[in-house]
């Protein structure tokens, strides 16, 4: 996967990302919800890198 770099990121706030993307990144940064999404549900691989 490729990193998203300036000028796209960093963004000044979650709100500046828009409702959908801001909510996603806010959830990923949450200690409980982020672990559930990435580790328990394997979200990044299954939703963003389908085979």
CHARMM-style PDB file with segment names, atoms N, HN, CA, C and O in Angstrom:
ATOM      1  N   UNK     1       0.849  -1.182   0.000  1.00  0.00      PROA
ATOM      2  CA  UNK     1       0.000   0.000   0.000  1.00  0.00      PROA
ATOM      3  C   UNK     1       0.885   1.232   0.000  1.00  0.00      PROA
ATOM      4  O   UNK     1       1.992   1.214   0.538  1.00  0.00      PROA
ATOM      5  N   UNK     2       0.402   2.280  -0.594  1.00  0.00      PROA
ATOM      6  HN  UNK     2      -0.498   2.294  -1.031  1.00  0.00      PROA
ATOM      7  CA  UNK     2       1.155   3.515  -0.672  1.00  0.00      PROA
ATOM      8  C   UNK     2       0.668   4.492   0.391  1.00  0.00      PROA
ATOM      9  O   UNK     2      -0.520   4.557   0.704  1.00  0.00      PROA
ATOM     10  N   UNK     3       1.597   5.233   0.926  1.00  0.00      PROA
ATOM     11  HN  UNK     3       2.563   5.180   0.671  1.00  0.00      PROA
ATOM     12  CA  UNK     3       1.245   6.240   1.906  1.00  0.00      PROA
ATOM     13  C   UNK     3       0.614   7.454   1.254  1.00  0.00      PROA
ATOM     14  O   UNK     3       0.922   7.785   0.109  1.00  0.00      PROA
ATOM     15  N   UNK     4      -0.264   8.110   1.979  1.00  0.00      PROA
ATOM     16  HN  UNK     4      -0.515   7.841   2.909  1.00  0.00      PROA
ATOM     17  CA  UNK     4      -0.854   9.359   1.506  1.00  0.00      PROA
ATOM     18  C   UNK     4      -0.027  10.480   2.119  1.00  0.00      PROA
ATOM     19  O   UNK     4       0.041  10.610   3.342  1.00  0.00      PROA
ATOM     20  N   UNK     5       0.592  11.278   1.285  1.00  0.00      PROA
ATOM     21  HN  UNK     5       0.537  11.173   0.292  1.00  0.00      PROA
ATOM     22  CA  UNK     5       1.532  12.302   1.733  1.00  0.00      PROA
ATOM     23  C   UNK     5       1.047  13.694   1.354  1.00  0.00      PROA
ATOM     24  O   UNK     5       0.089  13.834   0.594  1.00  0.00      PROA
ATOM     25  N   UNK     6       1.706  14.730   1.882  1.00  0.00      PROA
ATOM     26  HN  UNK     6       2.485  14.617   2.500  1.00  0.00      PROA
ATOM     27  CA  UNK     6       1.326  16.092   1.531  1.00  0.00      PROA
ATOM     28  C   UNK     6       1.275  16.258   0.015  1.00  0.00      PROA
ATOM     29  O   UNK     6       2.084  15.650  -0.686  1.00  0.00      PROA
ATOM     30  N   UNK     7       0.378  17.037  -0.498  1.00  0.00      PROA
ATOM     31  HN  UNK     7      -0.279  17.531   0.072  1.00  0.00      PROA
ATOM     32  CA  UNK     7      -0.503  17.972   0.206  1.00  0.00      PROA
ATOM     33  C   UNK     7      -1.801  17.365   0.723  1.00  0.00      PROA
ATOM     34  O   UNK     7      -2.591  18.068   1.352  1.00  0.00      PROA
ATOM     35  N   UNK     8      -2.042  16.084   0.476  1.00  0.00      PROA
ATOM     36  HN  UNK     8      -1.400  15.513  -0.036  1.00  0.00      PROA
ATOM     37  CA  UNK     8      -3.289  15.465   0.962  1.00  0.00      PROA
ATOM     38  C   UNK     8      -3.312  15.339   2.477  1.00  0.00      PROA
ATOM     39  O   UNK     8      -4.353  15.548   3.102  1.00  0.00      PROA
ATOM     40  N   UNK     9      -2.204  15.008   3.058  1.00  0.00      PROA
ATOM     41  HN  UNK     9      -1.359  14.838   2.551  1.00  0.00      PROA
ATOM     42  CA  UNK     9      -2.078  14.866   4.514  1.00  0.00      PROA
ATOM     43  C   UNK     9      -0.807  15.556   4.951  1.00  0.00      PROA
ATOM     44  O   UNK     9       0.118  15.595   4.140  1.00  0.00      PROA
ATOM     45  N   UNK    10      -0.666  16.079   6.088  1.00  0.00      PROA
ATOM     46  HN  UNK    10      -1.418  16.047   6.747  1.00  0.00      PROA
ATOM     47  CA  UNK    10      -1.643  16.048   7.186  1.00  0.00      PROA
ATOM     48  C   UNK    10      -2.772  17.048   6.968  1.00  0.00      PROA
ATOM     49  O   UNK    10      -2.597  18.074   6.310  1.00  0.00      PROA
ATOM     50  N   UNK    11      -3.919  16.732   7.525  1.00  0.00      PROA
ATOM     51  HN  UNK    11      -4.061  15.899   8.060  1.00  0.00      PROA
ATOM     52  CA  UNK    11      -5.089  17.595   7.474  1.00  0.00      PROA
ATOM     53  C   UNK    11      -5.238  18.203   8.855  1.00  0.00      PROA
ATOM     54  O   UNK    11      -4.918  17.565   9.859  1.00  0.00      PROA
ATOM     55  N   UNK    12      -5.719  19.427   8.909  1.00  0.00      PROA
ATOM     56  HN  UNK    12      -5.979  19.945   8.094  1.00  0.00      PROA
ATOM     57  CA  UNK    12      -5.772  20.154  10.188  1.00  0.00      PROA
ATOM     58  C   UNK    12      -6.714  19.542  11.215  1.00  0.00      PROA
ATOM     59  O   UNK    12      -6.517  19.730  12.416  1.00  0.00      PROA
ATOM     60  N   UNK    13      -7.743  18.808  10.764  1.00  0.00      PROA
ATOM     61  HN  UNK    13      -7.903  18.655   9.789  1.00  0.00      PROA
ATOM     62  CA  UNK    13      -8.684  18.208  11.716  1.00  0.00      PROA
ATOM     63  C   UNK    13      -9.452  17.079  11.030  1.00  0.00      PROA
ATOM     64  O   UNK    13      -9.438  16.950   9.806  1.00  0.00      PROA
ATOM     65  N   UNK    14     -10.116  16.273  11.844  1.00  0.00      PROA
ATOM     66  HN  UNK    14     -10.128  16.378  12.838  1.00  0.00      PROA
ATOM     67  CA  UNK    14     -10.972  15.225  11.294  1.00  0.00      PROA
ATOM     68  C   UNK    14     -12.113  15.846  10.485  1.00  0.00      PROA
ATOM     69  O   UNK    14     -12.508  15.308   9.451  1.00  0.00      PROA
ATOM     70  N   UNK    15     -12.637  16.969  10.953  1.00  0.00      PROA
ATOM     71  HN  UNK    15     -12.316  17.406  11.794  1.00  0.00      PROA
ATOM     72  CA  UNK    15     -13.734  17.642  10.271  1.00  0.00      PROA
ATOM     73  C   UNK    15     -13.318  18.100   8.877  1.00  0.00      PROA
ATOM     74  O   UNK    15     -14.132  18.084   7.953  1.00  0.00      PROA
ATOM     75  N   UNK    16     -12.057  18.508   8.715  1.00  0.00      PROA
ATOM     76  HN  UNK    16     -11.396  18.521   9.466  1.00  0.00      PROA
ATOM     77  CA  UNK    16     -11.558  18.971   7.424  1.00  0.00      PROA
ATOM     78  C   UNK    16     -11.477  17.832   6.403  1.00  0.00      PROA
ATOM     79  O   UNK    16     -11.402  18.088   5.201  1.00  0.00      PROA
ATOM     80  N   UNK    17     -11.491  16.591   6.863  1.00  0.00      PROA
ATOM     81  HN  UNK    17     -11.552  16.383   7.839  1.00  0.00      PROA
ATOM     82  CA  UNK    17     -11.451  15.434   5.961  1.00  0.00      PROA
ATOM     83  C   UNK    17     -12.802  15.145   5.337  1.00  0.00      PROA
ATOM     84  O   UNK    17     -12.889  14.394   4.366  1.00  0.00      PROA
ATOM     85  N   UNK    18     -13.847  15.726   5.877  1.00  0.00      PROA
ATOM     86  HN  UNK    18     -13.777  16.337   6.666  1.00  0.00      PROA
ATOM     87  CA  UNK    18     -15.199  15.404   5.433  1.00  0.00      PROA
ATOM     88  C   UNK    18     -15.805  14.403   6.405  1.00  0.00      PROA
ATOM     89  O   UNK    18     -15.095  13.760   7.178  1.00  0.00      PROA
ATOM     90  N   UNK    19     -17.102  14.285   6.355  1.00  0.00      PROA
ATOM     91  HN  UNK    19     -17.679  14.808   5.727  1.00  0.00      PROA
ATOM     92  CA  UNK    19     -17.817  13.462   7.343  1.00  0.00      PROA
ATOM     93  C   UNK    19     -17.383  11.991   7.307  1.00  0.00      PROA
ATOM     94  O   UNK    19     -17.073  11.419   8.352  1.00  0.00      PROA
ATOM     95  N   UNK    20     -17.357  11.378   6.131  1.00  0.00      PROA
ATOM     96  HN  UNK    20     -17.609  11.843   5.282  1.00  0.00      PROA
ATOM     97  CA  UNK    20     -17.055   9.949   6.032  1.00  0.00      PROA
ATOM     98  C   UNK    20     -15.605   9.639   6.388  1.00  0.00      PROA
ATOM     99  O   UNK    20     -15.348   8.773   7.224  1.00  0.00      PROA
ATOM    100  N   UNK    21     -14.664  10.331   5.772  1.00  0.00      PROA
ATOM    101  HN  UNK    21     -14.874  11.035   5.093  1.00  0.00      PROA
ATOM    102  CA  UNK    21     -13.249  10.056   6.038  1.00  0.00      PROA
ATOM    103  C   UNK    21     -12.861  10.468   7.450  1.00  0.00      PROA
ATOM    104  O   UNK    21     -12.089   9.770   8.108  1.00  0.00      PROA
ATOM    105  N   UNK    22     -13.381  11.585   7.918  1.00  0.00      PROA
ATOM    106  HN  UNK    22     -14.008  12.152   7.383  1.00  0.00      PROA
ATOM    107  CA  UNK    22     -13.089  12.027   9.278  1.00  0.00      PROA
ATOM    108  C   UNK    22     -13.547  11.020  10.312  1.00  0.00      PROA
ATOM    109  O   UNK    22     -12.840  10.736  11.279  1.00  0.00      PROA
ATOM    110  N   UNK    23     -14.749  10.478  10.096  1.00  0.00      PROA
ATOM    111  HN  UNK    23     -15.324  10.708   9.311  1.00  0.00      PROA
ATOM    112  CA  UNK    23     -15.280   9.472  11.020  1.00  0.00      PROA
ATOM    113  C   UNK    23     -14.436   8.206  10.996  1.00  0.00      PROA
ATOM    114  O   UNK    23     -14.196   7.598  12.039  1.00  0.00      PROA
ATOM    115  N   UNK    24     -13.984   7.805   9.805  1.00  0.00      PROA
ATOM    116  HN  UNK    24     -14.179   8.299   8.958  1.00  0.00      PROA
ATOM    117  CA  UNK    24     -13.154   6.609   9.686  1.00  0.00      PROA
ATOM    118  C   UNK    24     -11.835   6.785  10.435  1.00  0.00      PROA
ATOM    119  O   UNK    24     -11.455   5.920  11.225  1.00  0.00      PROA
ATOM    120  N   UNK    25     -11.138   7.888  10.197  1.00  0.00      PROA
ATOM    121  HN  UNK    25     -11.447   8.590   9.556  1.00  0.00      PROA
ATOM    122  CA  UNK    25      -9.855   8.104  10.860  1.00  0.00      PROA
ATOM    123  C   UNK    25     -10.014   8.308  12.361  1.00  0.00      PROA
ATOM    124  O   UNK    25      -9.162   7.872  13.135  1.00  0.00      PROA
ATOM    125  N   UNK    26     -11.087   8.959  12.781  1.00  0.00      PROA
ATOM    126  HN  UNK    26     -11.780   9.313  12.152  1.00  0.00      PROA
ATOM    127  CA  UNK    26     -11.346   9.125  14.217  1.00  0.00      PROA
ATOM    128  C   UNK    26     -11.540   7.751  14.865  1.00  0.00      PROA
ATOM    129  O   UNK    26     -11.012   7.500  15.949  1.00  0.00      PROA
ATOM    130  N   UNK    27     -12.291   6.866  14.213  1.00  0.00      PROA
ATOM    131  HN  UNK    27     -12.719   7.070  13.333  1.00  0.00      PROA
ATOM    132  CA  UNK    27     -12.527   5.514  14.738  1.00  0.00      PROA
ATOM    133  C   UNK    27     -11.231   4.710  14.770  1.00  0.00      PROA
ATOM    134  O   UNK    27     -10.975   3.993  15.737  1.00  0.00      PROA
ATOM    135  N   UNK    28     -10.406   4.819  13.720  1.00  0.00      PROA
ATOM    136  HN  UNK    28     -10.614   5.402  12.934  1.00  0.00      PROA
ATOM    137  CA  UNK    28      -9.138   4.088  13.694  1.00  0.00      PROA
ATOM    138  C   UNK    28      -8.206   4.515  14.821  1.00  0.00      PROA
ATOM    139  O   UNK    28      -7.454   3.694  15.347  1.00  0.00      PROA
ATOM    140  N   UNK    29      -8.247   5.787  15.196  1.00  0.00      PROA
ATOM    141  HN  UNK    29      -8.858   6.454  14.769  1.00  0.00      PROA
ATOM    142  CA  UNK    29      -7.380   6.291  16.263  1.00  0.00      PROA
ATOM    143  C   UNK    29      -7.902   5.975  17.657  1.00  0.00      PROA
ATOM    144  O   UNK    29      -7.162   6.099  18.633  1.00  0.00      PROA
ATOM    145  N   UNK    30      -9.159   5.569  17.769  1.00  0.00      PROA
ATOM    146  HN  UNK    30      -9.761   5.468  16.977  1.00  0.00      PROA
ATOM    147  CA  UNK    30      -9.735   5.227  19.063  1.00  0.00      PROA
ATOM    148  C   UNK    30      -9.105   3.928  19.555  1.00  0.00      PROA
ATOM    149  O   UNK    30      -9.064   2.952  18.807  1.00  0.00      PROA
ATOM    150  N   UNK    31      -8.607   3.889  20.808  1.00  0.00      PROA
ATOM    151  HN  UNK    31      -8.641   4.683  21.416  1.00  0.00      PROA
ATOM    152  CA  UNK    31      -7.915   2.697  21.298  1.00  0.00      PROA
ATOM    153  C   UNK    31      -8.753   1.418  21.271  1.00  0.00      PROA
ATOM    154  O   UNK    31      -8.220   0.343  20.996  1.00  0.00      PROA
ATOM    155  N   UNK    32     -10.023   1.513  21.545  1.00  0.00      PROA
ATOM    156  HN  UNK    32     -10.456   2.386  21.768  1.00  0.00      PROA
ATOM    157  CA  UNK    32     -10.862   0.307  21.549  1.00  0.00      PROA
ATOM    158  C   UNK    32     -11.440   0.019  20.167  1.00  0.00      PROA
ATOM    159  O   UNK    32     -11.318  -1.096  19.661  1.00  0.00      PROA
ATOM    160  N   UNK    33     -12.058   1.008  19.568  1.00  0.00      PROA
ATOM    161  HN  UNK    33     -12.157   1.914  19.979  1.00  0.00      PROA
ATOM    162  CA  UNK    33     -12.706   0.807  18.278  1.00  0.00      PROA
ATOM    163  C   UNK    33     -11.683   0.522  17.181  1.00  0.00      PROA
ATOM    164  O   UNK    33     -11.938  -0.305  16.305  1.00  0.00      PROA
ATOM    165  N   UNK    34     -10.539   1.187  17.213  1.00  0.00      PROA
ATOM    166  HN  UNK    34     -10.332   1.858  17.924  1.00  0.00      PROA
ATOM    167  CA  UNK    34      -9.502   0.959  16.209  1.00  0.00      PROA
ATOM    168  C   UNK    34      -8.961  -0.459  16.247  1.00  0.00      PROA
ATOM    169  O   UNK    34      -8.767  -1.079  15.202  1.00  0.00      PROA
ATOM    170  N   UNK    35      -8.717  -0.977  17.444  1.00  0.00      PROA
ATOM    171  HN  UNK    35      -8.875  -0.474  18.293  1.00  0.00      PROA
ATOM    172  CA  UNK    35      -8.232  -2.361  17.585  1.00  0.00      PROA
ATOM    173  C   UNK    35      -9.282  -3.330  17.055  1.00  0.00      PROA
ATOM    174  O   UNK    35      -8.949  -4.281  16.348  1.00  0.00      PROA
ATOM    175  N   UNK    36     -10.533  -3.094  17.389  1.00  0.00      PROA
ATOM    176  HN  UNK    36     -10.803  -2.321  17.963  1.00  0.00      PROA
ATOM    177  CA  UNK    36     -11.598  -3.971  16.906  1.00  0.00      PROA
ATOM    178  C   UNK    36     -11.662  -3.950  15.373  1.00  0.00      PROA
ATOM    179  O   UNK    36     -11.776  -5.000  14.741  1.00  0.00      PROA
ATOM    180  N   UNK    37     -11.589  -2.763  14.786  1.00  0.00      PROA
ATOM    181  HN  UNK    37     -11.497  -1.910  15.300  1.00  0.00      PROA
ATOM    182  CA  UNK    37     -11.685  -2.638  13.330  1.00  0.00      PROA
ATOM    183  C   UNK    37     -10.508  -3.302  12.618  1.00  0.00      PROA
ATOM    184  O   UNK    37     -10.700  -4.050  11.659  1.00  0.00      PROA
ATOM    185  N   UNK    38      -9.291  -3.028  13.088  1.00  0.00      PROA
ATOM    186  HN  UNK    38      -9.135  -2.420  13.867  1.00  0.00      PROA
ATOM    187  CA  UNK    38      -8.099  -3.464  12.363  1.00  0.00      PROA
ATOM    188  C   UNK    38      -7.655  -4.875  12.740  1.00  0.00      PROA
ATOM    189  O   UNK    38      -7.344  -5.681  11.863  1.00  0.00      PROA
ATOM    190  N   UNK    39      -7.622  -5.176  14.023  1.00  0.00      PROA
ATOM    191  HN  UNK    39      -7.874  -4.521  14.735  1.00  0.00      PROA
ATOM    192  CA  UNK    39      -7.110  -6.471  14.476  1.00  0.00      PROA
ATOM    193  C   UNK    39      -8.210  -7.538  14.470  1.00  0.00      PROA
ATOM    194  O   UNK    39      -8.052  -8.599  13.866  1.00  0.00      PROA
ATOM    195  N   UNK    40      -9.308  -7.250  15.138  1.00  0.00      PROA
ATOM    196  HN  UNK    40      -9.436  -6.389  15.629  1.00  0.00      PROA
ATOM    197  CA  UNK    40     -10.364  -8.256  15.273  1.00  0.00      PROA
ATOM    198  C   UNK    40     -11.110  -8.506  13.960  1.00  0.00      PROA
ATOM    199  O   UNK    40     -11.392  -9.654  13.615  1.00  0.00      PROA
ATOM    200  N   UNK    41     -11.431  -7.431  13.228  1.00  0.00      PROA
ATOM    201  HN  UNK    41     -11.202  -6.498  13.508  1.00  0.00      PROA
ATOM    202  CA  UNK    41     -12.246  -7.572  12.013  1.00  0.00      PROA
ATOM    203  C   UNK    41     -11.435  -7.519  10.723  1.00  0.00      PROA
ATOM    204  O   UNK    41     -11.995  -7.682   9.639  1.00  0.00      PROA
ATOM    205  N   UNK    42     -10.122  -7.294  10.822  1.00  0.00      PROA
ATOM    206  HN  UNK    42      -9.667  -7.162  11.703  1.00  0.00      PROA
ATOM    207  CA  UNK    42      -9.242  -7.278   9.654  1.00  0.00      PROA
ATOM    208  C   UNK    42      -9.759  -6.337   8.557  1.00  0.00      PROA
ATOM    209  O   UNK    42      -9.641  -6.626   7.366  1.00  0.00      PROA
ATOM    210  N   UNK    43     -10.332  -5.207   8.985  1.00  0.00      PROA
ATOM    211  HN  UNK    43     -10.427  -4.972   9.953  1.00  0.00      PROA
ATOM    212  CA  UNK    43     -11.014  -4.285   8.094  1.00  0.00      PROA
ATOM    213  C   UNK    43     -10.142  -3.742   6.967  1.00  0.00      PROA
ATOM    214  O   UNK    43     -10.586  -3.710   5.819  1.00  0.00      PROA
ATOM    215  N   UNK    44      -8.936  -3.321   7.254  1.00  0.00      PROA
ATOM    216  HN  UNK    44      -8.575  -3.346   8.186  1.00  0.00      PROA
ATOM    217  CA  UNK    44      -8.100  -2.710   6.228  1.00  0.00      PROA
ATOM    218  C   UNK    44      -7.804  -3.664   5.081  1.00  0.00      PROA
ATOM    219  O   UNK    44      -7.807  -3.254   3.920  1.00  0.00      PROA
ATOM    220  N   UNK    45      -7.556  -4.900   5.382  1.00  0.00      PROA
ATOM    221  HN  UNK    45      -7.554  -5.234   6.325  1.00  0.00      PROA
ATOM    222  CA  UNK    45      -7.254  -5.881   4.338  1.00  0.00      PROA
ATOM    223  C   UNK    45      -8.516  -6.306   3.596  1.00  0.00      PROA
ATOM    224  O   UNK    45      -8.527  -6.337   2.365  1.00  0.00      PROA
ATOM    225  N   UNK    46      -9.568  -6.631   4.319  1.00  0.00      PROA
ATOM    226  HN  UNK    46      -9.560  -6.606   5.319  1.00  0.00      PROA
ATOM    227  CA  UNK    46     -10.766  -7.169   3.687  1.00  0.00      PROA
ATOM    228  C   UNK    46     -11.575  -6.121   2.935  1.00  0.00      PROA
ATOM    229  O   UNK    46     -12.215  -6.451   1.936  1.00  0.00      PROA
ATOM    230  N   UNK    47     -11.568  -4.860   3.387  1.00  0.00      PROA
ATOM    231  HN  UNK    47     -11.049  -4.592   4.199  1.00  0.00      PROA
ATOM    232  CA  UNK    47     -12.363  -3.841   2.710  1.00  0.00      PROA
ATOM    233  C   UNK    47     -11.563  -3.025   1.710  1.00  0.00      PROA
ATOM    234  O   UNK    47     -12.118  -2.573   0.708  1.00  0.00      PROA
ATOM    235  N   UNK    48     -10.290  -2.826   1.953  1.00  0.00      PROA
ATOM    236  HN  UNK    48      -9.840  -3.192   2.768  1.00  0.00      PROA
ATOM    237  CA  UNK    48      -9.518  -1.934   1.095  1.00  0.00      PROA
ATOM    238  C   UNK    48      -8.511  -2.650   0.199  1.00  0.00      PROA
ATOM    239  O   UNK    48      -7.928  -2.025  -0.688  1.00  0.00      PROA
ATOM    240  N   UNK    49      -8.299  -3.920   0.407  1.00  0.00      PROA
ATOM    241  HN  UNK    49      -8.772  -4.427   1.127  1.00  0.00      PROA
ATOM    242  CA  UNK    49      -7.385  -4.711  -0.428  1.00  0.00      PROA
ATOM    243  C   UNK    49      -8.034  -6.039  -0.780  1.00  0.00      PROA
ATOM    244  O   UNK    49      -7.481  -7.098  -0.481  1.00  0.00      PROA
ATOM    245  N   UNK    50      -9.193  -5.993  -1.407  1.00  0.00      PROA
ATOM    246  HN  UNK    50      -9.642  -5.133  -1.650  1.00  0.00      PROA
ATOM    247  CA  UNK    50      -9.861  -7.279  -1.725  1.00  0.00      PROA
ATOM    248  C   UNK    50      -9.067  -8.077  -2.742  1.00  0.00      PROA
ATOM    249  O   UNK    50      -8.379  -7.523  -3.599  1.00  0.00      PROA
ATOM    250  N   UNK    51      -9.177  -9.371  -2.626  1.00  0.00      PROA
ATOM    251  HN  UNK    51      -9.736  -9.821  -1.930  1.00  0.00      PROA
ATOM    252  CA  UNK    51      -8.469 -10.262  -3.545  1.00  0.00      PROA
ATOM    253  C   UNK    51      -9.414 -10.696  -4.654  1.00  0.00      PROA
ATOM    254  OT1 UNK    51      -9.018 -11.453  -5.540  1.00  0.00      PROA
TER     255      UNK     51
END
